[in-house]
């Protein structure tokens, strides 16, 4: 059974800090790894990674995939209170997306 | 485009009652999904569909049924509601299936008492 493990489960930082969220996966026939941000309602898409070693960036957020070591990280620099959310990692293999439990990030002023 | 819409937003059921959660997408996506999210947990796949007339079980299908008679609609039926089905339910759709970005509806918060 495919498995996705995220760490840490929760994190509290101050505005301006840089954070790194981790996602490891075990999957048969890996296709892609996706990151989502979930605030109070539905998850919203951040990144999809399919190739190892290629960083995807969007503003202060970036993500990279290591297919050899089976993990991905999501970096957020200069954090703001609006970054407070649950960040979900999901992988796609033989089945539709399998989600991790998420990392709850709290950014305090 | 409205994207993915779900109704109702909230519902309280008594044990043993039945109900249907509605999901509609207007993006002409072939793939549609139903997830449930329990407090402190990630999303668990209940059922999915790769096109009209085709459905398949996900990780936690017991107690639920689905149908896909049109590309746009993917209703989720709960028969004989149980407290264990108290959760937030999300419907999602994607254009190309596995590995493709999924677009989520706003969710339905269901409580079974």
Boltz contact constraints between the chains, C-beta under 6 A:
constraints:
  - contact:
      token1: [A, 31]
      token2: [B, 98]
      max_distance: 6.0
  - contact:
      token1: [A, 31]
      token2: [B, 99]
      max_distance: 6.0
  - contact:
      token1: [A, 32]
      token2: [B, 99]
      max_distance: 6.0
  - contact:
      token1: [A, 41]
      token2: [B, 106]
      max_distance: 6.0
  - contact:
      token1: [A, 41]
      token2: [B, 107]
      max_distance: 6.0
  - contact:
      token1: [A, 42]
      token2: [B, 90]
      max_distance: 6.0
  - contact:
      token1: [A, 42]
      token2: [B, 104]
      max_distance: 6.0
  - contact:
      token1: [A, 42]
      token2: [B, 106]
      max_distance: 6.0
  - contact:
      token1: [A, 42]
      token2: [B, 107]
      max_distance: 6.0
  - contact:
      token1: [A, 43]
      token2: [B, 104]
      max_distance: 6.0
  - contact:
      token1: [A, 45]
      token2: [B, 101]
      max_distance: 6.0
  - contact:
      token1: [A, 48]
      token2: [B, 101]
      max_distance: 6.0
  - contact:
      token1: [A, 92]
      token2: [B, 98]
      max_distance: 6.0
  - contact:
      token1: [A, 92]
      token2: [B, 99]
      max_distance: 6.0
  - contact:
      token1: [A, 96]
      token2: [B, 45]
      max_distance: 6.0
  - contact:
      token1: [A, 96]
      token2: [B, 48]
      max_distance: 6.0
  - contact:
      token1: [A, 96]
      token2: [B, 98]
      max_distance: 6.0
  - contact:
      token1: [A, 99]
      token2: [B, 42]
      max_distance: 6.0
  - contact:
      token1: [A, 99]
      token2: [B, 43]
      max_distance: 6.0
  - contact:
      token1: [A, 100]
      token2: [B, 42]
      max_distance: 6.0
  - contact:
      token1: [A, 101]
      token2: [B, 41]
      max_distance: 6.0
  - contact:
      token1: [A, 101]
      token2: [B, 42]
      max_distance: 6.0
  - contact:
      token1: [A, 102]
      token2: [B, 42]
      max_distance: 6.0
